[in-house]
Amino acid sequence: MFDDLRQYVNWLNEQKLLNVVEKKVSSELEITQIVTKLIEKKDHTVIFENVDDNKIPVVANLFGSESHISNALGVKNLDELYNMSDQIISLIDKENNSMKEKIDMLFTVLNMRKIKPKTVKRAPSQELVYEKSEFNFSDLPALKSWPLDAGKYLTAAMVISNNPMNKKRNVGMYRIQILDENNAIMHWQSYKGGSQNENHAKELGINKIPVAIVLGCDPVSMWSASAPLPPDIDEFLLSGFIRSKPVELVKCKSIDVMVPAHAEIVLEGEVDLNDYRDEGPFGDHTGYYSPVSQYPTFKLKTVTMKKNPLFPVITVGRPIKEDYFLGKASERFMLPALKKITSEIVDVNMPAEGIFHNFIIVSINKKYPGQAKKIMHTIWGLGLLSLTKIVVVVDKWVNIQDLSEVFWRIGVNIDPNRDLMITEGPADDLDHSSEYYRFSGKLGIDATAKIKGEPRVREWPEEILMDEKIVDYVDQNWGKYGFKD
Ligand SMILES: Cc1cc2nc3c(=O)[nH]c(=O)nc-3n(C[C@H](O)[C@H](O)[C@H](O)COP(=O)(O)O)c2cc1C
């Protein structure tokens, strides 16, 4: 397991999984275009050593395929994440009954593995400490990713803030639009942890929230910042669990926020709730420019960093890009918890084309009439899943990771008069199709086989399946039929 980004990049280099680009490249569009091609070709992570003559190298395509993200998280494949999370859930389930006991048990398990973040006094991330007059946003090799972007952005920023009510930490990955040397815009969307802290602060009459922006640290923590954990669950606890090793944290120099001791660069400052600006447009993972909206500003105070830091970037745009693989890892990790809440769920798939909030495909162990519709309501009632626009429900025997099979099942199994449910609810901030900002229609598609008790008078047909004995017989005798390769 890697302590920091540099260690991970060195390991990639040893494994011959790293491209090093010495040629000078531009932070405006060129890096995005290069990384887009690398992702298409499933090529390696890349270090750009000279971006606009800036001394800080840019590291890109850290998460651009399933094998990239598996390496970064130190697992063989993403199913390993499922198994890790399933283990904890089963443990909690076996031993206890009440919700309080379950939560106590969860913390005991986490403590047992000594994975709680550990506080240190001295940190590599504070080898260099600068006032904003000495080092600021203009000194970073930040990217303008797409032609119509409003400016330069931090695209791999881990944003750390504390809930002003109970002091619990939140780490979220949000893009940050640079306005000038000392000011930027904090794009934490509604429903996200940072935005919830903004709401809490307003309730308490506080108008400045101490916030640290972390650029690069151990790759597991970079992922956990993007994972949709329930409110007030510390993302660094998740990193510690996956790494089987605590994340070391150090107190910021100018604000009361703890940051990873092995971070590359930390921007300390405050989010100012008296100063909202127009954020965007930004070429986002919808494949469109996200509309301009108002978000609060971040005012820089102090910058700390390692002596030779790396500057990470993450490419988003028309799918498939890096965010898909980060999200897929979260999907696999969160699935056991989802199954615990709703035991009839067998598997879920949020396909890349659906960019998380547009489509979710769910397979269920269907036992009673109307169950597919019940599952749609469950999805629309659960945390960030409530933003899902289209829910497709199929039976447990459907391989929902195979979209070709899903399309086939939808086509053959639905009567649009009967199997579509249209309702409405909250929408993702990025949804440009909805009539109103953050409020949209929702579609449920019940592509399950219809059973007794559901509104269907005709008999449901048998699906064609070959006799298993014949399948085995033909397999065993394949060589004897005389087919060439
Ligand atoms: C590359 C990348 C960029 C992201 N940008 C944003 C963003 O600008 N705003 C936002 O609210 N969420 C963004 N997200 C999604 C959040 O990181 C994600 O929803 C996370 O669960 C938020 O955590 P939180 O609820 O603890 O804040 C991004 C995710 C990735 C992988």
The ligand as a Gaussian input file, in Angstrom:
#p B3LYP/6-31G(d) Opt

LIG

0 1
 C      -13.235000      13.714000     -10.972000
 C      -14.434000      14.015000     -10.136000
 C      -14.916000      15.311000     -10.078000
 C      -16.016000      15.613000      -9.300000
 N      -16.465000      16.898000      -9.249000
 C      -17.487000      17.210000      -8.439000
 C      -17.896000      18.553000      -8.302000
 O      -17.359000      19.460000      -8.922000
 N      -18.912000      18.817000      -7.439000
 C      -19.537000      17.845000      -6.715000
 O      -20.423000      18.144000      -5.925000
 N      -19.190000      16.549000      -6.851000
 C      -18.172000      16.214000      -7.680000
 N      -17.778000      14.922000      -7.802000
 C      -18.547000      13.872000      -7.098000
 C      -18.219000      13.822000      -5.627000
 O      -16.842000      13.700000      -5.410000
 C      -18.941000      12.643000      -4.987000
 O      -20.332000      12.825000      -5.122000
 C      -18.608000      12.423000      -3.537000
 O      -19.319000      11.312000      -3.053000
 C      -18.916000      13.647000      -2.714000
 O      -18.643000      13.335000      -1.377000
 P      -19.384000      14.075000      -0.196000
 O      -20.856000      13.762000      -0.308000
 O      -18.756000      13.511000       1.024000
 O      -19.149000      15.497000      -0.363000
 C      -16.668000      14.585000      -8.578000
 C      -16.183000      13.277000      -8.626000
 C      -15.073000      12.987000      -9.401000
 C      -14.558000      11.577000      -9.441000

